Amino acid sequence: MKCTDRFYPAIDDFRDPFSRDRDRVIHTSSFRRLEYKTQVFINHEGDYFRTRLTHSLEVSQIARAIANALGCVESLAETIALAHDLGHTPFGHVGGDTLDGCLKESGNRYGFDHNFQSFRVVTRLEKRYAPFDGLNLTFATLEGVLKHSYPYKKPFLGQWYEETFRLDYHPSLEAMIVDYADEIAYISHDIDDGIQFGLIGFDDIIENDLVAMIDEKVRSEGLKRGTKLHRYRFVGMLISHLVTELIASSRPNLPSKAGVLCKTIPASDPKPVGFDSDLEHDIKRLKKILFKKLYRHERIVSKMHAGKECIRKLYKALSEDADLLPIEYKVRLDSERIDRVVADFIAGMSDRYALQRYREIYGLG
């Protein structure tokens, strides 16, 4: 298939193919539900904190800027960014890990993978057209969602995926850009939210060379640590620095091309998009600090424990009594395993809807 091909016929209109994909993603129920899905902080903790929706918008903004600077297709990068988290469960990565465990305990050896779930959302679970399931997106968009992160080969991706999407090849440059835009967004914004919520301070992360360098630039403007303006400028400068460095280190490695590249760079070759080794090392060290001091903070772990318990109990109840499922899910049981149908239902829930159903089913008021 060509990058702009679709699996089902479509009539061209005034938009380019990837802009049509973007519009289809934005109008889905799955995209709207991201507003009430956790990024790091439970949605109802406050209006300031990032959700999956605001995160996806921020990744899109960063990806567009990088794609434009590198001469790539901005609308494709934007669309992959907006779609990349559609498959996330309630309660962030903890929710996905819990659902994965529930499936495997039920005998489903493939478990749950949020990247593949995003692909399922846009190819099957969203139903917007009478002749087919899914959104009928272009091959390049589907490739970017399916191969959002390396390695691309997964045990649950069978021969059809292997042959159709060439899992032994890197995705398009635009998809690689989204992968790095995702990293830039969540590192910078988790620091912002963590400091705002009072879980970490600059003293906790200043040991990192990257943080120290950005902090020095901010303070050279006369802004003191602990102020809102310092935090705002720090986050802005951190994003700007990472984007600028990614562009500079990637530009010399880009292959000469005409249009979007799909299935052209072997996965055994280094990715042409990426940071230089020194900055990559600093980023890895910063992520380790954040994991230890923010993501494993007792207040975060406590909230996530409640989310894990909610998903476990929902999975148990829905698996044992299929009459608790909505009719559109019950009809699938004639041809599909109940564990996968239940997983699809739970994965599509927002945080607050999952908690609401949990309380209803278990009579918790």
C-alpha positions as CSV (number, residue, x, y, z in Angstrom):
1,M,0.0,0.0,0.0
2,K,1.0,3.6,-0.6
3,C,1.2,6.0,2.3
4,T,-2.0,7.8,1.3
5,D,-3.9,4.6,0.4
6,R,-6.9,3.6,2.5
7,F,-8.4,0.1,3.0
8,Y,-11.8,1.2,1.8
9,P,-12.7,3.6,-1.1
10,A,-13.0,7.3,-0.2
11,I,-13.9,10.3,-2.2
12,D,-11.3,13.1,-2.2
13,D,-12.3,16.6,-1.1
14,F,-10.7,19.9,-0.4
15,R,-8.4,18.5,2.3
16,D,-5.1,16.7,2.0
17,P,-5.4,13.0,3.0
18,F,-3.8,13.4,6.4
19,S,-5.9,16.4,7.3
20,R,-9.0,14.3,6.6
21,D,-7.5,11.7,9.0
22,R,-7.0,14.4,11.6
23,D,-10.6,15.6,11.4
24,R,-11.9,12.0,11.6
25,V,-9.8,11.4,14.8
26,I,-11.0,14.7,16.4
27,H,-14.6,13.9,15.9
28,T,-14.5,10.5,17.6
29,S,-16.0,9.7,21.0
30,S,-12.6,8.1,22.0
31,F,-10.9,11.5,21.4
32,R,-13.4,13.4,23.5
33,R,-13.1,10.9,26.4
34,L,-9.4,11.7,26.7
35,E,-10.5,14.8,28.5
36,Y,-11.3,12.7,31.5
37,K,-8.5,10.2,31.4
38,T,-5.5,10.5,33.7
39,Q,-2.1,11.6,32.5
40,V,-0.3,11.4,35.9
41,F,-2.7,13.1,38.2
42,I,-6.3,11.9,38.6
43,N,-8.5,14.3,36.7
44,H,-10.7,15.4,39.6
45,E,-7.6,16.5,41.6
46,G,-7.8,19.9,39.9
47,D,-8.5,21.7,36.7
48,Y,-4.8,22.7,36.2
49,F,-3.4,19.3,35.6
50,R,-2.8,17.6,32.3
51,T,-5.1,14.9,31.1
52,R,-4.7,12.6,28.1
53,L,-6.5,15.2,26.0
54,T,-4.3,18.1,26.8
55,H,-1.2,15.9,26.6
56,S,-2.2,14.8,23.1
57,L,-2.8,18.4,22.0
58,E,0.6,19.4,23.4
59,V,2.4,16.5,21.7
60,S,0.6,17.6,18.4
61,Q,1.9,21.1,18.8
62,I,5.4,20.0,19.4
63,A,5.3,17.5,16.6
64,R,4.0,20.0,14.1
65,A,6.8,22.4,14.9
66,I,9.5,19.7,14.5
67,A,7.9,18.3,11.3
68,N,7.7,21.8,9.7
69,A,11.4,22.5,10.6
70,L,12.6,19.2,9.1
71,G,10.6,19.6,5.9
72,C,8.2,16.7,6.8
73,V,4.5,16.5,6.4
74,E,3.0,18.5,9.3
75,S,-0.5,17.3,8.9
76,L,0.6,13.6,9.2
77,A,2.6,14.3,12.3
78,E,-0.3,16.2,13.8
79,T,-2.7,13.3,13.1
80,I,-0.5,10.6,14.6
81,A,0.0,12.7,17.7
82,L,-3.7,13.3,18.2
83,A,-4.4,9.5,17.8
84,H,-1.5,8.0,19.6
85,D,-3.1,7.8,23.0
86,L,-6.7,6.9,22.0
87,G,-6.2,3.4,23.4
88,H,-5.1,4.4,26.9
89,T,-7.2,3.1,29.8
90,P,-8.5,5.1,32.7
91,F,-5.9,5.8,35.4
92,G,-2.9,6.2,33.1
93,H,-0.2,3.5,32.6
94,V,-1.2,1.9,35.9
95,G,-4.6,1.2,34.4
96,G,-3.1,-0.4,31.3
97,D,-0.8,-2.6,33.4
98,T,-3.7,-3.7,35.6
99,L,-5.8,-4.6,32.6
100,D,-2.9,-6.4,31.0
101,G,-2.6,-8.5,34.2
102,C,-6.3,-9.2,34.3
103,L,-6.3,-10.5,30.7
104,K,-3.3,-12.7,31.3
105,E,-4.7,-14.1,34.5
106,S,-7.8,-15.0,32.4
107,G,-5.7,-17.0,30.0
108,N,-5.2,-14.4,27.3
109,R,-1.5,-14.6,26.6
110,Y,-1.4,-11.4,24.6
111,G,-2.7,-9.2,27.3
112,F,-3.2,-5.5,26.8
113,D,-1.0,-3.0,24.9
114,H,-2.2,0.6,24.7
115,N,-0.4,1.3,21.4
116,F,-2.2,-1.6,19.7
117,Q,-5.4,-0.6,21.5
118,S,-5.1,2.8,19.8
119,F,-4.8,1.0,16.5
120,R,-7.9,-1.0,17.3
121,V,-9.8,2.1,18.2
122,V,-9.2,3.7,14.7
123,T,-9.6,0.5,12.7
124,R,-12.4,-1.3,14.5
125,L,-13.9,0.1,17.7
126,E,-15.0,3.5,16.4
127,K,-18.0,2.9,14.2
128,R,-18.8,5.9,12.0
129,Y,-19.6,4.4,8.6
130,A,-22.1,1.8,7.6
131,P,-19.9,-0.3,5.2
132,F,-17.0,-0.8,7.6
133,D,-15.7,-0.5,11.1
134,G,-13.1,2.1,12.1
135,L,-12.2,5.4,10.5
136,N,-10.7,4.3,7.2
137,L,-7.5,6.3,7.8
138,T,-4.5,6.4,5.5
139,F,-1.8,3.7,5.7
140,A,0.7,6.2,6.9
141,T,-1.4,7.3,9.8
142,L,-2.2,3.7,10.8
143,E,1.5,2.8,10.5
144,G,2.4,5.7,12.8
145,V,-0.1,4.6,15.4
146,L,0.8,0.9,15.3
147,K,4.5,1.6,15.4
148,H,4.4,4.4,17.9
149,S,7.3,3.0,19.9
150,Y,10.2,0.6,19.2
151,P,10.4,-2.4,19.0
152,Y,7.6,-2.7,16.5
153,K,7.3,-6.5,16.5
154,K,4.9,-7.7,19.3
155,P,3.7,-11.3,20.0
156,F,0.1,-10.4,19.4
157,L,0.8,-8.9,15.9
158,G,0.4,-11.8,13.6
159,Q,1.4,-12.5,10.0
160,W,-1.1,-10.0,8.5
161,Y,0.5,-7.1,10.5
162,E,4.0,-8.4,9.7
163,E,3.4,-8.4,6.0
164,T,1.0,-5.4,5.7
165,F,2.9,-2.9,7.9
166,R,6.4,-4.4,7.5
167,L,7.3,-4.5,11.2
168,D,10.9,-5.0,10.2
169,Y,11.0,-1.4,9.0
170,H,10.9,1.9,10.8
171,P,7.7,3.9,10.3
172,S,7.6,7.3,8.6
173,L,9.8,10.2,9.7
174,E,6.6,11.9,10.9
175,A,5.9,8.9,13.2
176,M,9.4,9.1,14.7
177,I,8.9,12.8,15.3
178,V,5.7,12.1,17.3
179,D,7.6,9.5,19.4
180,Y,10.1,12.2,20.5
181,A,7.4,14.9,20.8
182,D,5.6,12.6,23.2
183,E,8.8,12.3,25.3
184,I,9.4,16.1,25.3
185,A,5.9,16.8,26.3
186,Y,5.5,14.4,29.1
187,I,8.9,15.2,30.7
188,S,8.4,18.9,30.7
189,H,4.8,18.9,31.7
190,D,5.1,16.3,34.4
191,I,7.7,18.5,36.0
192,D,5.3,21.4,35.7
193,D,2.4,19.5,37.3
194,G,4.6,17.8,39.9
195,I,5.9,21.2,41.1
196,Q,2.4,22.8,41.0
197,F,1.0,19.9,43.0
198,G,3.8,20.2,45.6
199,L,5.2,16.6,45.0
200,I,8.6,17.7,43.8
201,G,10.7,20.9,43.8
202,F,13.6,22.0,41.8
203,D,15.9,20.8,44.6
204,D,14.8,17.3,43.7
205,I,15.8,17.5,40.1
206,I,18.5,20.1,40.0
207,E,21.2,17.4,40.1
208,N,20.4,16.7,36.5
209,D,22.7,18.6,34.1
210,L,19.9,19.4,31.7
211,V,17.7,20.8,34.5
212,A,20.6,22.8,35.9
213,M,21.4,24.3,32.5
214,I,17.8,25.4,31.9
215,D,17.5,26.7,35.5
216,E,20.6,28.8,35.1
217,K,19.1,30.4,31.9
218,V,15.8,31.1,33.6
219,R,17.5,32.7,36.7
220,S,19.7,34.8,34.4
221,E,16.4,36.6,33.5
222,G,16.0,37.6,37.1
223,L,13.4,35.0,38.0
224,K,13.7,33.2,41.3
225,R,13.0,29.6,41.9
226,G,9.7,28.9,43.7
227,T,7.8,31.6,41.7
228,K,5.2,30.8,39.0
229,L,7.1,32.8,36.4
230,H,10.2,30.8,37.1
231,R,8.3,27.5,36.6
232,Y,6.5,28.8,33.5
233,R,9.8,30.0,31.9
234,F,11.6,26.8,32.9
235,V,9.0,24.6,31.2
236,G,8.9,26.8,28.1
237,M,12.7,26.9,27.8
238,L,13.1,23.1,28.4
239,I,10.7,22.4,25.6
240,S,12.3,24.9,23.3
241,H,15.8,23.5,24.0
242,L,14.8,19.9,23.4
243,V,13.0,20.7,20.2
244,T,15.9,22.8,18.9
245,E,18.4,20.1,19.7
246,L,16.3,17.4,18.2
247,I,16.0,19.3,15.0
248,A,19.7,20.1,14.9
249,S,20.8,16.5,15.5
250,S,18.2,15.0,13.1
251,R,18.6,17.2,10.1
252,P,22.0,15.8,8.9
253,N,20.6,12.2,9.1
254,L,17.4,12.7,7.1
255,P,17.3,10.7,3.8
256,S,16.6,12.6,0.6
257,K,13.0,12.0,-0.1
258,A,10.0,13.1,-2.0
259,G,6.9,12.8,0.1
260,V,6.1,10.6,3.1
261,L,8.4,7.6,3.7
262,C,6.7,4.4,4.8
263,K,8.4,1.0,5.0
264,T,11.7,2.3,3.6
265,I,14.2,2.4,6.4
266,P,15.1,-1.1,7.9
267,A,14.4,-1.3,11.7
268,S,18.0,-2.6,12.0
269,D,19.3,0.8,10.9
270,P,19.5,3.7,13.4
271,K,16.6,6.0,13.5
272,P,17.4,9.2,11.6
273,V,15.4,11.3,14.1
274,G,16.8,11.6,17.6
275,F,18.9,13.5,20.1
276,D,22.7,13.4,20.3
277,S,24.1,10.8,22.7
278,D,25.0,13.3,25.5
279,L,21.5,14.8,25.6
280,E,20.0,11.4,25.3
281,H,22.0,10.4,28.4
282,D,20.8,13.5,30.3
283,I,17.2,12.8,29.4
284,K,17.4,9.2,30.6
285,R,18.9,10.3,33.9
286,L,16.1,12.9,34.3
287,K,13.4,10.3,33.6
288,K,14.9,8.0,36.3
289,I,14.8,10.9,38.8
290,L,11.1,11.6,37.9
291,F,10.3,7.9,38.2
292,K,11.7,7.8,41.7
293,K,10.6,11.1,43.1
294,L,7.4,11.9,41.2
295,Y,5.8,8.8,39.7
296,R,6.5,6.7,42.8
297,H,5.6,9.4,45.3
298,E,3.2,8.0,47.9
299,R,0.4,10.4,47.1
300,I,0.5,9.3,43.4
301,V,0.8,5.6,44.3
302,S,-2.1,5.9,46.7
303,K,-4.4,7.4,44.0
304,M,-3.2,4.8,41.5
305,H,-3.8,2.0,43.9
306,A,-7.5,3.0,44.0
307,G,-7.5,3.0,40.2
308,K,-6.0,-0.4,40.0
309,E,-8.6,-1.8,42.4
310,C,-11.4,-0.2,40.4
311,I,-10.2,-1.8,37.1
312,R,-9.7,-5.2,38.8
313,K,-13.1,-5.3,40.3
314,L,-14.8,-4.0,37.1
315,Y,-13.0,-6.7,35.1
316,K,-14.1,-9.4,37.5
317,A,-17.8,-8.3,37.6
318,L,-18.1,-7.8,33.8
319,S,-16.4,-11.1,33.1
320,E,-18.7,-13.0,35.5
321,D,-21.9,-11.4,34.4
322,A,-22.1,-10.3,30.7
323,D,-25.5,-8.8,31.3
324,L,-23.6,-5.8,32.9
325,L,-22.2,-4.9,29.5
326,P,-23.9,-2.4,27.2
327,I,-25.8,-4.1,24.3
328,E,-23.3,-3.1,21.6
329,Y,-20.6,-5.1,23.6
330,K,-22.9,-8.0,24.4
331,V,-23.6,-8.7,20.7
332,R,-19.9,-9.2,20.1
333,L,-19.9,-12.2,22.5
334,D,-21.3,-14.4,19.7
335,S,-18.0,-14.2,17.9
336,E,-15.4,-13.0,20.3
337,R,-13.9,-14.0,23.7
338,I,-15.4,-12.2,26.6
339,D,-12.1,-11.2,28.0
340,R,-11.3,-9.1,25.0
341,V,-14.8,-7.6,24.9
342,V,-14.6,-6.6,28.6
343,A,-11.1,-5.2,28.1
344,D,-12.3,-3.0,25.2
345,F,-15.2,-1.7,27.3
346,I,-13.0,-0.9,30.3
347,A,-10.2,0.7,28.1
348,G,-12.7,3.1,26.6
349,M,-13.9,4.4,29.9
350,S,-13.0,7.7,31.4
351,D,-11.7,7.8,35.0
352,R,-14.9,9.1,36.4
353,Y,-17.1,6.7,34.4
354,A,-15.0,3.8,35.6
355,L,-15.4,4.9,39.2
356,Q,-19.1,5.5,38.7
357,R,-19.7,2.0,37.3
358,Y,-17.5,0.5,40.0
359,R,-19.6,2.1,42.7
360,E,-22.9,1.1,41.0
361,I,-22.0,-2.5,40.6
362,Y,-20.6,-2.9,44.1
363,G,-23.3,-0.8,45.8
364,L,-20.9,1.8,47.2
365,G,-23.2,4.7,46.7
